[in-house]
Amino acid sequence: MVPEAVAAASLARGSAHPVWLAGGPGTGAYEVARALHRRADPLGFVSVRRALVAPAEVEERLHAALATDPSSDALSLYVERIERQSAAVQERVLRLSDEGISWQGRVVPVRLFAQSDEGCRPSEILAVLRHRLRALVVALPSLGTRREEVPSIAAALANRISRDLGLPEPVIDGDALRRLAERDWPDNLEELGAVITRGLLAARGEPIDDFDAPRFRRMPPPIVEARSGEPKNGAPGLDRREIEVVIAELAHELKNPMVTIKTFAENLDQLSADPKLREKFVGLTCEAVTRMDSFLDEILRFSRFSEPKLRRLSLTQTLSRAIEANEAGIRERVKTNGIPAKVFLRVDEEQIAFAIKSLLRGLCRETPENVPVSVDLSPSGDLVFVSGAGVGTQQKLRGTLDHQQNGDGLRSLDFIMAEALIRRNGGSSRVVREQDQIRVRVNFPNLELAADAR
């Protein structure tokens, strides 16, 4: 951290006052909050890393933490992107920070760590909460403003990641570290960590002289299809930037369930003496394993797609298959608006069904649970997916997907997988974040309307 942030963090360490962690995604706010938490282990630390639909969800998470450690005398609550939470959720967070939470006849103090993005407008945070947070601010500047520090940060990160992966201490050429400082790093430490992880795994203990092309001579080069220039093996049609996002998403999706499993393992003695608590934690652990298993199945299935097997398919049947493959909560939100039954396209059925399923899942994840998603066919023949407007939509979408302004592609793994498979099947897709909507236009040049349906 920069000296100012270190000084503010030192003040925060000796206080129970709420802390405002001001910095964009990947600047280390979560890690700082964990470091300022009263213990090194995960007990008593509760994180909220998505926009909540109901304020009561905050209490539910705090109660779950207290059920894990009933003797806890204090909790830490980390809220990511506080400005994107609804006013009702912000009010509840403030009240809990002020008054604590009731548990088994006593009140447990709750210390708040609130993170906000760079460029966050103060008016997006409730005035009372904003004034409370301004008393203790830890500013976390982006890597783009700290280029001279990138080599030393990268070296320290490489050592830690190597230990976590069980690899030997890395040998990295100084020029390779200095070249990292030439990049913009829009996703900050998350992106830097993904690049370093990829390089360490590829090098397998060998010296690294270039993170864009680490030495991994024992690994075969990708097989390239002359027609499209996309690899026949491995993740279909992904560029280096997209692969880095896949790695970062993989790490993020696996970390939280692993913390649950670790907590269960570390508290077996206490759990064995309390049947109700044990039953609750067995359920949480099974849920964590199922979540990881499902996520890895999706990644593996995506990575195994190769050259598409094109055949003429009904668009409505392909859409129905993709919608039905999603979980119930997503199926209920998706509406198809009068797409003609006799519209056909020539694609690989498995790949396009997977792509549409991922696209719908991505749209639903990027919007609040009360927001519907519609699917239409435009007069020009584009398949158009639109997230509707709803309470909290504009707040949640702000800054999430505006790839036209940022110019660095899609951020969601679901959208990356969908776009890659659509591209492989000869189509194209474009995502636009409007004021309170996400609109995805998918074009297949071979889309056709049967003659008797015109």
C-alpha positions as CSV (number, residue, x, y, z in Angstrom):
1,M,0.0,0.0,0.0
2,V,1.0,3.6,-0.4
3,P,2.2,5.4,2.7
4,E,-1.0,7.3,3.2
5,A,-3.0,4.1,3.1
6,V,-0.6,2.4,5.5
7,A,-1.0,5.3,7.9
8,A,-4.8,5.1,7.7
9,A,-4.8,1.3,8.1
10,S,-2.6,1.7,11.2
11,L,-5.2,4.0,12.7
12,A,-8.0,1.6,11.7
13,R,-6.2,-1.3,13.4
14,G,-6.4,0.3,16.8
15,S,-10.1,1.4,16.4
16,A,-13.5,-0.2,16.1
17,H,-14.8,2.7,13.9
18,P,-16.3,1.9,10.5
19,V,-13.6,2.0,7.7
20,W,-14.1,3.3,4.1
21,L,-12.0,1.4,1.7
22,A,-11.9,3.6,-1.3
23,G,-10.6,1.9,-4.4
24,G,-11.8,0.2,-7.6
25,P,-12.1,-3.6,-8.2
26,G,-8.9,-5.5,-7.5
27,T,-7.1,-2.8,-5.5
28,G,-6.9,-5.0,-2.4
29,A,-9.9,-3.7,-0.4
30,Y,-11.0,-7.2,0.6
31,E,-7.5,-8.2,1.6
32,V,-7.1,-5.0,3.7
33,A,-10.4,-5.7,5.5
34,R,-9.3,-9.2,6.2
35,A,-6.0,-8.0,7.6
36,L,-7.9,-5.4,9.8
37,H,-10.3,-8.1,11.0
38,R,-9.7,-9.0,14.7
39,R,-8.5,-12.5,13.9
40,A,-6.5,-14.2,11.1
41,D,-9.0,-17.0,10.6
42,P,-12.3,-16.7,8.7
43,L,-14.5,-16.9,11.9
44,G,-16.4,-13.7,12.6
45,F,-15.7,-12.2,9.1
46,V,-18.8,-11.7,6.9
47,S,-18.5,-10.5,3.4
48,V,-21.2,-9.2,1.1
49,R,-19.9,-9.1,-2.5
50,R,-23.0,-8.6,-4.6
51,A,-26.0,-6.3,-4.5
52,L,-28.6,-7.7,-2.0
53,V,-32.3,-7.8,-2.8
54,A,-33.6,-7.6,0.8
55,P,-32.0,-5.9,3.8
56,A,-32.7,-9.0,5.9
57,E,-30.0,-10.8,4.0
58,V,-27.4,-8.9,6.0
59,E,-28.7,-10.2,9.3
60,E,-29.0,-13.7,7.8
61,R,-25.3,-13.7,7.0
62,L,-24.3,-12.3,10.4
63,H,-26.5,-14.9,12.2
64,A,-24.8,-17.7,10.1
65,A,-21.4,-16.5,11.3
66,L,-22.6,-16.5,14.9
67,A,-24.0,-20.0,14.5
68,T,-20.5,-21.1,13.4
69,D,-18.8,-19.4,16.4
70,P,-21.5,-18.8,19.1
71,S,-18.9,-17.5,21.6
72,S,-17.9,-14.6,19.2
73,D,-17.8,-11.3,21.0
74,A,-17.5,-9.2,17.7
75,L,-18.1,-9.5,14.0
76,S,-16.6,-7.8,11.0
77,L,-18.9,-7.0,8.0
78,Y,-17.3,-6.3,4.6
79,V,-19.6,-4.7,2.0
80,E,-18.2,-4.5,-1.5
81,R,-19.4,-1.6,-3.7
82,I,-21.5,0.0,-0.9
83,E,-22.7,2.6,-3.4
84,R,-24.5,-0.1,-5.4
85,Q,-26.5,-1.4,-2.5
86,S,-30.0,-0.1,-2.2
87,A,-30.9,2.6,0.2
88,A,-32.7,0.1,2.4
89,V,-29.6,-2.2,2.6
90,Q,-27.4,0.8,3.3
91,E,-29.7,1.9,6.2
92,R,-29.6,-1.7,7.6
93,V,-25.8,-1.8,7.4
94,L,-25.5,1.5,9.2
95,R,-27.9,0.4,12.0
96,L,-26.1,-2.8,12.5
97,S,-22.8,-0.9,12.7
98,D,-24.2,1.5,15.2
99,E,-26.3,-1.0,17.3
100,G,-24.8,-4.4,16.7
101,I,-26.9,-7.6,16.2
102,S,-28.9,-9.5,18.8
103,W,-27.9,-13.1,19.4
104,Q,-29.0,-15.5,22.1
105,G,-30.0,-12.7,24.5
106,R,-27.0,-10.5,24.0
107,V,-25.8,-7.8,21.5
108,V,-22.8,-8.6,19.4
109,P,-20.9,-5.5,18.0
110,V,-20.5,-5.3,14.2
111,R,-17.6,-3.4,12.7
112,L,-18.2,-2.2,9.1
113,F,-15.7,-2.2,6.3
114,A,-17.3,-0.5,3.3
115,Q,-15.6,-0.6,-0.1
116,S,-16.5,1.8,-3.0
117,D,-15.2,2.1,-6.5
118,E,-13.0,4.9,-7.8
119,G,-15.1,7.7,-9.2
120,C,-18.0,6.8,-6.9
121,R,-20.3,9.8,-6.5
122,P,-20.8,10.6,-2.8
123,S,-24.5,11.1,-3.4
124,E,-24.8,7.4,-4.1
125,I,-24.2,6.7,-0.4
126,L,-26.7,7.7,2.2
127,A,-25.6,11.0,3.8
128,V,-25.5,9.6,7.4
129,L,-23.5,6.6,6.3
130,R,-21.2,8.7,4.2
131,H,-20.4,11.0,7.0
132,R,-19.7,8.1,9.3
133,L,-17.3,6.5,6.8
134,R,-15.4,9.7,6.0
135,A,-13.9,9.7,9.5
136,L,-11.6,6.8,8.6
137,V,-10.7,6.4,4.9
138,V,-8.1,4.0,3.5
139,A,-7.5,5.1,-0.1
140,L,-6.4,2.3,-2.4
141,P,-5.1,3.8,-5.7
142,S,-5.2,1.7,-8.9
143,L,-2.0,0.0,-10.2
144,G,-2.2,2.4,-13.2
145,T,-1.2,5.3,-10.8
146,R,1.6,3.2,-9.1
147,R,3.6,2.0,-12.1
148,E,6.9,2.3,-10.4
149,E,5.7,-0.1,-7.6
150,V,4.4,-2.8,-10.0
151,P,7.6,-4.8,-10.2
152,S,8.0,-5.1,-6.4
153,I,4.3,-5.8,-6.0
154,A,4.4,-8.5,-8.7
155,A,7.5,-10.1,-7.1
156,A,5.8,-10.3,-3.7
157,L,2.6,-11.6,-5.3
158,A,4.5,-14.3,-7.2
159,N,6.1,-15.5,-4.0
160,R,2.8,-15.8,-2.2
161,I,1.0,-17.4,-5.1
162,S,3.8,-19.9,-5.5
163,R,3.5,-20.9,-1.8
164,D,-0.3,-21.2,-2.2
165,L,0.1,-23.5,-5.3
166,G,2.9,-25.6,-3.7
167,L,5.4,-24.5,-6.3
168,P,9.1,-23.7,-5.6
169,E,10.2,-20.1,-5.1
170,P,9.9,-18.5,-8.5
171,V,12.9,-17.3,-10.5
172,I,11.8,-14.2,-12.4
173,D,13.9,-12.1,-14.7
174,G,14.1,-8.5,-13.7
175,D,13.1,-7.3,-17.2
176,A,10.0,-9.5,-17.0
177,L,8.9,-7.7,-13.8
178,R,9.7,-4.3,-15.3
179,R,7.7,-5.0,-18.4
180,L,4.6,-5.6,-16.2
181,A,4.8,-1.9,-15.2
182,E,4.1,-0.9,-18.9
183,R,0.6,-2.3,-18.8
184,D,-2.5,-0.5,-17.7
185,W,-4.0,-3.2,-15.3
186,P,-7.6,-2.0,-15.4
187,D,-8.6,-4.8,-13.0
188,N,-5.6,-4.0,-10.7
189,L,-4.3,-6.8,-8.3
190,E,-6.9,-9.3,-9.5
191,E,-5.7,-9.0,-13.1
192,L,-2.0,-8.9,-12.1
193,G,-2.5,-12.0,-9.9
194,A,-4.2,-13.8,-12.8
195,V,-1.3,-13.1,-15.2
196,I,1.3,-14.2,-12.6
197,T,-0.7,-17.3,-11.7
198,R,-0.9,-18.3,-15.4
199,G,2.9,-17.7,-15.8
200,L,3.8,-19.7,-12.8
201,L,1.6,-22.6,-13.7
202,A,2.9,-22.6,-17.3
203,A,6.6,-22.3,-16.2
204,R,6.2,-25.2,-13.7
205,G,9.2,-24.1,-11.7
206,E,11.4,-23.0,-14.6
207,P,12.7,-19.4,-14.8
208,I,10.3,-16.9,-16.2
209,D,11.7,-14.3,-18.6
210,D,8.4,-13.0,-20.0
211,F,4.9,-13.3,-18.4
212,D,3.3,-12.9,-21.8
213,A,5.3,-15.9,-23.1
214,P,6.6,-17.9,-20.1
215,R,8.9,-20.8,-20.7
216,F,6.9,-24.0,-20.9
217,R,8.6,-25.9,-23.6
218,R,7.2,-29.2,-22.4
219,M,3.6,-28.1,-23.2
220,P,2.4,-28.6,-26.8
221,P,1.4,-25.6,-28.8
222,P,-2.4,-25.2,-29.6
223,I,-3.7,-26.8,-32.8
224,V,-4.9,-24.0,-35.0
225,E,-7.7,-24.3,-37.5
226,A,-6.7,-22.5,-40.7
227,R,-10.3,-21.4,-41.5
228,S,-11.0,-19.5,-38.4
229,G,-7.7,-19.2,-36.6
230,E,-9.2,-20.6,-33.4
231,P,-7.7,-23.5,-31.5
232,K,-9.4,-26.9,-31.9
233,N,-8.3,-28.0,-28.5
234,G,-8.7,-26.1,-25.2
235,A,-11.0,-23.1,-24.5
236,P,-12.6,-22.2,-27.9
237,G,-11.4,-19.0,-29.4
238,L,-10.2,-17.2,-26.3
239,D,-7.5,-14.6,-26.4
240,R,-4.9,-14.0,-23.7
241,R,-7.0,-11.3,-21.9
242,E,-10.1,-13.6,-21.8
243,I,-8.0,-16.5,-20.5
244,E,-6.8,-14.3,-17.7
245,V,-10.4,-13.4,-16.8
246,V,-11.3,-17.1,-16.8
247,I,-8.5,-17.8,-14.3
248,A,-9.5,-14.9,-12.1
249,E,-13.2,-16.0,-12.1
250,L,-12.1,-19.5,-11.3
251,A,-10.2,-18.4,-8.3
252,H,-13.0,-16.2,-7.1
253,E,-15.7,-18.9,-7.5
254,L,-13.6,-21.4,-5.5
255,K,-12.3,-19.3,-2.7
256,N,-15.6,-18.7,-0.7
257,P,-16.7,-22.4,-0.8
258,M,-13.2,-23.5,0.3
259,V,-13.4,-21.1,3.3
260,T,-16.7,-22.8,4.3
261,I,-15.1,-26.3,4.1
262,K,-12.0,-25.1,6.0
263,T,-14.1,-23.7,8.8
264,F,-16.1,-26.9,9.0
265,A,-12.8,-29.0,9.2
266,E,-11.3,-26.7,11.9
267,N,-14.4,-26.8,14.2
268,L,-15.2,-30.6,14.1
269,D,-14.8,-30.9,17.9
270,Q,-17.3,-28.1,18.6
271,L,-19.7,-29.3,15.9
272,S,-19.7,-32.9,17.1
273,A,-21.0,-31.7,20.5
274,D,-23.9,-29.7,18.9
275,P,-26.1,-31.7,16.6
276,K,-28.1,-28.8,15.3
277,L,-25.1,-26.7,14.5
278,R,-23.4,-29.8,12.9
279,E,-26.5,-30.4,10.7
280,K,-26.4,-26.8,9.6
281,F,-22.7,-26.9,8.8
282,V,-23.0,-30.2,7.0
283,G,-25.6,-28.5,4.7
284,L,-23.4,-25.5,4.1
285,T,-20.4,-27.7,3.3
286,C,-22.4,-29.9,0.9
287,E,-23.7,-26.7,-0.7
288,A,-20.2,-25.4,-1.1
289,V,-19.0,-28.7,-2.7
290,T,-22.0,-28.7,-5.1
291,R,-21.3,-25.1,-6.1
292,M,-17.6,-25.8,-6.9
293,D,-18.5,-29.1,-8.7
294,S,-21.1,-27.4,-10.8
295,F,-18.8,-24.5,-11.7
296,L,-15.9,-26.8,-12.7
297,D,-18.3,-28.9,-14.8
298,E,-19.2,-25.8,-16.8
299,I,-15.6,-24.8,-17.3
300,L,-14.6,-28.4,-18.4
301,R,-17.5,-28.7,-20.7
302,F,-16.7,-25.4,-22.3
303,S,-13.0,-26.3,-22.7
304,R,-13.9,-29.5,-24.5
305,F,-15.8,-27.9,-27.4
306,S,-13.9,-28.2,-30.6
307,E,-14.8,-27.8,-34.3
308,P,-18.6,-27.2,-34.6
309,K,-20.8,-29.8,-36.2
310,L,-23.2,-27.6,-38.2
311,R,-26.7,-28.6,-38.9
312,R,-30.0,-26.9,-39.6
313,L,-31.9,-26.2,-36.3
314,S,-35.1,-24.5,-35.2
315,L,-34.3,-21.3,-33.4
316,T,-37.3,-21.7,-31.0
317,Q,-36.3,-25.2,-30.1
318,T,-32.7,-24.2,-29.5
319,L,-33.9,-21.3,-27.3
320,S,-36.2,-23.6,-25.3
321,R,-33.4,-26.1,-24.7
322,A,-31.1,-23.4,-23.5
323,I,-33.7,-21.9,-21.2
324,E,-34.7,-25.3,-19.7
325,A,-31.0,-26.1,-19.0
326,N,-30.8,-23.2,-16.6
327,E,-31.9,-23.3,-12.9
328,A,-35.5,-22.5,-12.0
329,G,-34.9,-19.0,-10.8
330,I,-33.5,-18.0,-14.3
331,R,-36.1,-19.9,-16.2
332,E,-38.9,-18.0,-14.5
333,R,-37.3,-14.6,-15.4
334,V,-36.9,-15.3,-19.2
335,K,-39.7,-14.4,-21.6
336,T,-39.5,-15.1,-25.4
337,N,-41.6,-12.5,-27.3
338,G,-43.3,-14.0,-30.4
339,I,-40.3,-15.4,-32.2
340,P,-41.7,-17.2,-35.3
341,A,-41.7,-21.0,-35.1
342,K,-40.2,-21.5,-38.6
343,V,-36.9,-19.6,-38.1
344,F,-33.9,-21.7,-38.7
345,L,-30.1,-21.4,-38.3
346,R,-27.1,-23.6,-39.2
347,V,-25.0,-24.1,-36.1
348,D,-23.7,-26.7,-33.6
349,E,-26.7,-27.5,-31.4
350,E,-24.6,-28.3,-28.3
351,Q,-22.4,-25.3,-28.5
352,I,-25.1,-22.7,-29.2
353,A,-27.4,-24.1,-26.5
354,F,-24.5,-23.8,-24.1
355,A,-23.8,-20.3,-25.3
356,I,-27.4,-19.1,-24.9
357,K,-27.6,-20.7,-21.5
358,S,-24.5,-18.9,-20.4
359,L,-25.7,-15.6,-21.9
360,L,-29.0,-15.8,-20.0
361,R,-27.2,-16.7,-16.8
362,G,-24.8,-13.8,-17.2
363,L,-27.7,-11.4,-17.8
364,C,-29.5,-12.6,-14.7
365,R,-26.4,-12.4,-12.5
366,E,-25.7,-8.8,-13.6
367,T,-29.2,-7.6,-12.6
368,P,-31.3,-7.8,-9.4
369,E,-33.5,-10.9,-9.0
370,N,-36.7,-9.0,-9.6
371,V,-35.7,-8.0,-13.2
372,P,-37.0,-10.0,-16.2
373,V,-35.0,-10.9,-19.3
374,S,-36.7,-10.9,-22.7
375,V,-35.6,-12.5,-26.0
376,D,-36.8,-11.0,-29.3
377,L,-36.0,-11.3,-33.0
378,S,-35.3,-7.9,-34.5
379,P,-36.4,-6.9,-38.0
380,S,-32.8,-7.1,-39.2
381,G,-32.6,-10.7,-38.0
382,D,-30.6,-10.2,-34.8
383,L,-31.5,-12.2,-31.7
384,V,-31.9,-9.6,-29.0
385,F,-31.6,-10.3,-25.3
386,V,-32.7,-7.5,-23.0
387,S,-32.7,-7.2,-19.2
388,G,-35.7,-5.2,-18.1
389,A,-35.7,-2.2,-15.8
390,G,-36.4,-2.7,-12.1
391,V,-35.7,-1.5,-8.6
392,G,-32.0,-1.3,-8.1
393,T,-31.1,-2.2,-11.7
394,Q,-29.4,1.1,-12.6
395,Q,-27.4,1.1,-9.4
396,K,-26.2,-2.5,-9.9
397,L,-25.3,-2.0,-13.6
398,R,-23.3,1.2,-13.1
399,G,-19.8,0.6,-14.3
400,T,-20.2,-3.2,-14.7
401,L,-20.3,-3.8,-18.5
402,D,-19.5,-0.6,-20.4
403,H,-17.0,-2.3,-22.6
404,Q,-17.5,0.3,-25.4
405,Q,-16.0,3.0,-23.2
406,N,-13.4,0.9,-21.5
407,G,-12.4,-1.0,-24.7
408,D,-11.1,-4.0,-22.7
409,G,-13.9,-6.5,-23.5
410,L,-16.4,-8.3,-21.4
411,R,-15.8,-8.9,-17.7
412,S,-18.2,-11.8,-17.0
413,L,-17.1,-15.3,-17.5
414,D,-20.6,-16.3,-18.7
415,F,-20.5,-13.6,-21.5
416,I,-16.9,-14.6,-22.5
417,M,-17.9,-18.3,-22.9
418,A,-21.1,-17.3,-24.8
419,E,-19.3,-14.9,-27.2
420,A,-16.5,-17.4,-27.9
421,L,-19.0,-20.2,-28.9
422,I,-21.1,-17.8,-31.0
423,R,-18.0,-16.6,-32.8
424,R,-16.9,-20.2,-33.4
425,N,-20.2,-20.9,-35.1
426,G,-19.9,-18.0,-37.5
427,G,-21.9,-15.5,-35.6
428,S,-21.1,-12.3,-33.6
429,S,-22.4,-10.7,-30.4
430,R,-22.4,-7.2,-29.0
431,V,-23.1,-6.2,-25.4
432,V,-24.2,-2.7,-24.5
433,R,-25.0,-1.4,-21.0
434,E,-27.6,1.3,-21.2
435,Q,-28.7,3.4,-18.3
436,D,-30.8,0.7,-16.6
437,Q,-30.5,-2.3,-19.0
438,I,-28.1,-4.7,-20.6
439,R,-28.8,-5.4,-24.2
440,V,-27.1,-8.2,-26.1
441,R,-27.4,-8.5,-29.9
442,V,-26.5,-11.8,-31.5
443,N,-26.2,-12.1,-35.2
444,F,-26.1,-15.4,-37.2
445,P,-25.5,-14.7,-41.0
446,N,-27.2,-18.0,-41.9
447,L,-30.4,-17.3,-40.0
448,E,-33.4,-18.1,-42.3
449,L,-37.2,-17.8,-42.3
450,A,-39.0,-20.7,-44.0
451,A,-40.7,-19.6,-47.2
452,D,-44.2,-20.6,-46.0
453,A,-43.8,-18.4,-42.8
454,R,-43.0,-15.2,-44.6
